[in-house]
């Protein structure tokens, strides 16, 4: 429609990358459906012809808005001009990773929805913290017009460590499609129990710890009926396969690889485990809970907001492998506890972590930023 301004949502990965990015794109598409005063587009660095996404409210375009090599800048500048783009909405792009001077030259608002995981234990030296304070709080540089955190703990990290000014910071906590992720009908019974672990195969996900926990459990005759399924792909996958073999449990661990939809895997499971040491939120935990699974997780920032310890699962100190084993064993020995905490997990996911609530919050935040004058 002539005269309408546009919004460009940006993705870091090609359009055939699914897994959690499928949920991220679905959220953006629904947000675009609420921002009816604008024409919405979504930029992927590559359109492969084999998209993992179903998009109704955004027009996919091939632009790498992250690398910003000279050709990328030319493409982005031309697109902004031709489509009268008012805002570029990034995913996981702190200003220090972008050419902010170039983006400012385009005359657009920049908004970042933060999905990256950070180590909340790190601390800056006095000199470094003072420099951040001057640059971000004083000079208002190295900033987007708005930073949207995916959790309360992520907001606190951005405010207290990254020193993002509170006025440029808000929360739209992650959500999942609770109409899609639903519990299985009935239960398979206690003769076979399946533990699921899901996440990208990166070192901080610590699937090696999950495998060591599984080996200790599998060594006990009372758990002969228990299996582990790991869903995910990435640079650590082969190392973890080798570890399962070295531990002698390869025949009881199913490496399912990357999957575009985890619903059938959740429905075939009884318990979710997650040992990541850094996690800003943990979409797979909320998905599993929506499917009626209790969750045993290391008490990283995001999982500590999602899991209600002792009600919908267990939160275990980051390096407490013995505690992790004990928590998993407690569930495996008590099917009634699995059922009770699983039902509570479903209720908590629907109440607090629905995609509908996230979409409303994010659309309101973006709309509010666009109504504001220049920063």
C-alpha positions in Angstrom: 0.0 0.0 0.0 1.5 3.4 -1.0 2.6 5.5 1.8 3.0 2.7 4.4 6.2 2.4 6.2 7.9 -1.0 6.7 9.5 -3.1 9.4 12.4 -5.5 8.6 12.8 -8.4 11.0 16.2 -10.0 10.7 17.3 -13.6 11.2 20.9 -14.7 11.7 20.6 -18.0 9.9 19.4 -19.3 6.5 15.8 -20.1 6.2 16.3 -23.8 6.3 17.5 -23.6 9.9 14.7 -24.9 12.1 14.8 -26.1 15.7 14.3 -23.1 18.1 14.6 -20.6 15.2 11.3 -22.0 13.9 9.6 -20.7 17.0 11.5 -17.4 16.8 10.2 -16.8 13.2 6.7 -17.9 14.2 6.7 -15.3 17.0 7.9 -12.6 14.6 5.3 -13.5 12.0 2.5 -13.2 14.6 3.9 -9.9 15.9 3.8 -8.7 12.3 0.2 -9.7 12.1 -0.6 -7.3 15.0 1.5 -4.4 13.5 -1.1 -3.8 10.8 0.0 -0.2 10.1 3.2 -1.4 8.7 4.4 -3.7 5.9 6.6 -6.4 7.5 9.5 -8.2 5.9 11.9 -10.9 7.3 15.5 -11.0 6.2 17.5 -14.2 6.0 21.1 -14.3 4.9 20.1 -17.0 2.5 16.8 -18.2 1.0 17.5 -21.8 0.3 14.3 -22.9 -1.4 13.9 -25.4 1.5 12.5 -23.1 4.2 11.7 -24.5 7.7 9.2 -21.8 8.3 5.6 -21.1 7.5 5.2 -17.3 7.1 1.9 -15.5 6.6 2.5 -11.9 7.7 6.0 -11.1 6.5 7.7 -11.1 3.1 10.9 -13.1 3.1 13.9 -11.4 1.5 17.6 -12.4 1.2 19.7 -9.9 3.1 22.6 -10.5 5.5 21.9 -7.8 8.0 24.5 -9.1 10.5 27.8 -9.5 8.6 27.3 -6.2 6.8 30.0 -6.6 4.3 30.1 -3.8 1.6 27.7 -5.7 -0.6 25.4 -6.4 2.3 25.3 -2.7 3.2 24.4 -1.8 -0.3 21.6 -4.3 -0.4 20.3 -3.2 3.0 20.5 0.5 2.1 18.6 -0.1 -1.1 15.9 -2.1 0.6 15.4 0.4 3.4 15.0 3.2 0.8 12.7 1.2 -1.6 10.4 0.0 1.2 10.5 3.0 3.5 11.7 0.9 6.4 11.1 2.6 9.8 12.7 -0.1 12.0 15.0 -3.0 11.8 14.3 -5.6 14.4 17.3 -7.8 15.1 17.6 -11.1 16.9 20.6 -11.5 19.2 22.7 -8.6 17.9 24.2 -6.5 20.6 25.4 -3.2 19.2 29.1 -4.2 19.6 28.6 -6.9 16.9 27.2 -4.5 14.3 28.2 -1.4 12.4 26.0 1.0 14.3 27.3 4.1 12.5 26.1 2.6 9.2 22.7 1.6 10.6 22.2 5.1 12.1 23.0 6.6 8.6 20.0 4.7 7.3 17.7 6.8 9.4 15.9 3.8 11.0 15.1 2.7 14.5 17.0 -0.4 15.5 15.5 -2.9 18.0 17.2 -6.0 19.4 15.3 -9.0 20.8 18.0 -10.8 22.8 18.1 -14.6 22.7 21.8 -15.2 23.4 23.0 -16.8 26.6 25.5 -15.1 28.8 27.5 -16.1 31.8 25.9 -14.3 34.6 28.9 -15.0 36.8 31.4 -12.8 34.9 32.4 -9.5 36.3 34.2 -6.5 34.8 37.2 -4.6 36.1 36.5 -1.2 37.5 38.1 0.5 34.5 36.0 -1.5 32.0 32.8 -0.9 33.8 33.5 2.8 34.1 34.2 2.9 30.3 30.9 1.1 29.6 29.1 3.6 31.9 30.5 6.6 30.0 29.8 5.2 26.6 26.3 3.7 27.2 24.8 5.7 30.0 26.6 9.0 29.3 27.2 9.3 25.6 24.2 6.9 24.7 26.4 5.0 22.2 26.7 1.3 21.5 22.9 1.1 22.0 19.8 0.1 20.0 16.8 2.3 20.3 15.2 -0.6 22.2 16.5 -3.8 23.7 13.8 -6.5 24.3 15.0 -9.1 26.8 13.6 -12.6 26.6 13.4 -13.1 30.4 13.7 -11.1 33.6 17.2 -12.4 34.3 18.3 -11.4 30.8 16.9 -7.9 31.4 18.8 -7.7 34.7 22.0 -8.8 33.0 21.7 -6.3 30.2 21.0 -3.5 32.7 23.6 -4.4 35.3 26.4 -5.9 33.3 26.0 -4.5 29.8 24.8 -1.2 31.3 21.9 -0.7 28.9 20.0 2.3 30.1 16.7 1.2 31.7 14.7 3.5 29.4 15.9 1.5 26.4 15.2 -1.9 28.0 12.0 -3.9 28.3 11.0 -7.6 28.7 8.9 -9.7 26.4 9.5 -13.1 28.0 9.7 -16.0 25.5 6.7 -18.1 24.9 5.8 -21.3 23.1 2.7 -22.4 21.1 0.7 -24.2 23.8 -2.0 -25.1 21.3 0.6 -27.1 19.4 2.7 -28.4 22.3 0.2 -30.5 24.2 0.4 -33.7 26.2 0.0 -37.1 24.6 -3.3 -38.9 25.1 -2.9 -41.5 27.9 0.4 -42.9 29.2 2.6 -45.8 28.1 2.8 -47.2 31.5 5.9 -47.9 33.8 7.3 -50.7 31.7 9.3 -48.2 29.5 10.5 -44.8 30.5 12.2 -42.3 28.1 14.2 -39.3 29.2 14.6 -36.5 26.6 17.3 -33.9 26.2 17.1 -31.3 23.5 19.3 -28.4 22.4 21.9 -27.3 20.0 25.2 -29.4 20.2 27.3 -26.7 21.7 29.7 -27.0 24.7 27.6 -24.9 27.1 24.7 -27.2 26.7 26.7 -29.9 28.6 25.1 -32.9 27.1 28.3 -34.7 28.1 27.1 -34.3 31.7 23.7 -35.7 30.8 25.4 -38.7 29.3 27.4 -39.3 32.4 24.3 -39.0 34.5 22.5 -41.5 32.2 25.4 -43.9 32.5 25.2 -43.9 36.3 21.5 -44.5 36.1 21.6 -47.2 33.4 24.2 -49.1 35.5 21.5 -49.9 38.0 19.3 -53.0 37.2 16.1 -51.3 38.4 16.4 -48.9 35.5 16.8 -51.5 32.7 13.7 -50.1 31.1 15.0 -46.5 30.8 16.3 -44.9 27.6 17.6 -41.4 26.7 16.8 -39.5 23.5 18.9 -36.5 22.5 17.5 -34.2 19.9 20.0 -31.7 18.4 22.9 -31.1 16.0 26.0 -29.0 16.0 29.8 -29.0 16.5 29.8 -31.2 19.6 27.5 -34.0 18.3 30.2 -36.4 17.2 32.1 -35.9 20.5 29.0 -36.7 22.4 28.3 -39.8 20.3 31.8 -41.0 21.1 31.3 -40.3 24.8 28.1 -42.4 24.8 30.1 -45.2 23.2 33.0 -44.9 25.7 30.5 -45.0 28.6 29.0 -48.2 27.2 25.5 -46.7 26.8 25.3 -46.1 23.0 22.7 -48.8 22.7 20.4 -47.0 25.1 20.8 -43.5 23.7 19.0 -42.3 20.6 20.7 -39.5 18.8 17.8 -38.1 16.8 19.7 -35.2 15.1 18.1 -31.9 14.2 14.3 -31.9 14.0 11.9 -29.2 12.8 9.2 -30.2 15.3 9.9 -31.8 18.7 6.3 -32.5 19.5 6.4 -36.3 18.8 9.6 -36.6 20.8 8.2 -34.8 23.8 5.1 -37.0 23.6 7.2 -40.1 23.6 9.1 -39.0 26.7 8.4 -39.0 30.4 11.0 -36.6 31.7 13.0 -33.7 30.3 16.6 -33.1 31.4 18.7 -30.0 30.6 22.2 -29.4 32.0 23.2 -26.2 30.2 25.4 -23.9 32.3 24.3 -20.8 30.3 20.8 -20.3 29.2 19.0 -17.0 28.9 15.6 -18.7 28.7 15.3 -22.3 27.4 12.5 -22.6 24.9 12.8 -26.4 24.9 12.0 -26.5 28.6 8.8 -24.5 28.1 7.8 -26.7 25.2 8.4 -29.9 27.2 6.4 -28.5 30.1 3.6 -27.6 27.8 3.6 -31.3 26.7 3.2 -32.3 30.4 6.8 -33.2 31.2 8.5 -32.4 34.5 12.0 -31.0 34.0 15.3 -31.6 35.8 17.6 -28.7 34.9 20.8 -27.1 36.0 19.9 -23.8 37.7 21.1 -21.4 35.0 19.3 -18.1 34.7 16.6 -19.0 32.3 15.6 -22.4 33.6 15.4 -20.9 37.1 12.6 -18.7 35.8 10.8 -21.5 33.9 10.9 -24.4 36.3 9.2 -24.2 39.7 11.5 -26.3 41.9 9.7 -29.1 43.6 6.4 -28.4 41.7 7.1 -28.8 38.0 10.6 -30.3 38.2 13.9 -29.9 40.0 16.6 -27.2 39.7 20.1 -28.5 40.5 23.2 -26.4 41.3 25.3 -26.0 38.1 28.1 -28.4 39.0 26.1 -30.8 41.2 26.2 -34.0 39.1 25.3 -36.2 42.1 22.2 -34.0 42.8 21.2 -34.3 39.1 21.4 -38.1 39.3 19.4 -38.1 42.5 16.7 -35.9 41.0 16.3 -38.0 37.9 16.2 -41.2 39.9 13.5 -39.7 42.1 11.2 -39.3 39.1 12.1 -42.7 37.6 11.1 -44.4 40.9 7.8 -42.5 41.2 5.5 -42.5 38.2 2.8 -40.7 40.2 5.3 -37.9 40.8 6.0 -37.7 37.1 2.2 -37.4 36.4 1.6 -34.8 39.2 4.6 -32.6 38.3 3.9 -33.0 34.6 0.3 -31.7 35.0 1.6 -28.8 37.0 4.2 -28.1 34.3 1.5 -27.9 31.6 -0.5 -25.5 33.8 2.5 -23.3 34.4 3.5 -23.2 30.7 0.0 -22.2 29.7 -0.3 -19.5 32.4 3.2 -17.9 32.1 4.9 -18.9 28.8 2.3 -18.8 26.1 3.3 -17.5 22.7 0.2 -15.3 22.6 1.3 -13.3 25.6 4.8 -12.9 24.2 3.5 -11.7 20.8 1.3 -9.1 22.5 4.2 -7.9 24.6 6.6 -7.7 21.7 4.2 -6.0 19.4 3.4 -3.4 22.0 7.2 -2.7 22.6 8.0 -2.3 18.9 4.9 -0.1 18.4 5.9 2.1 21.4 9.5 2.5 20.1 8.2 3.5 16.7 6.0 6.2 18.2 8.9 7.8 20.0 10.9 10.5 18.5 14.6 10.3 17.6 16.9 8.9 20.4 
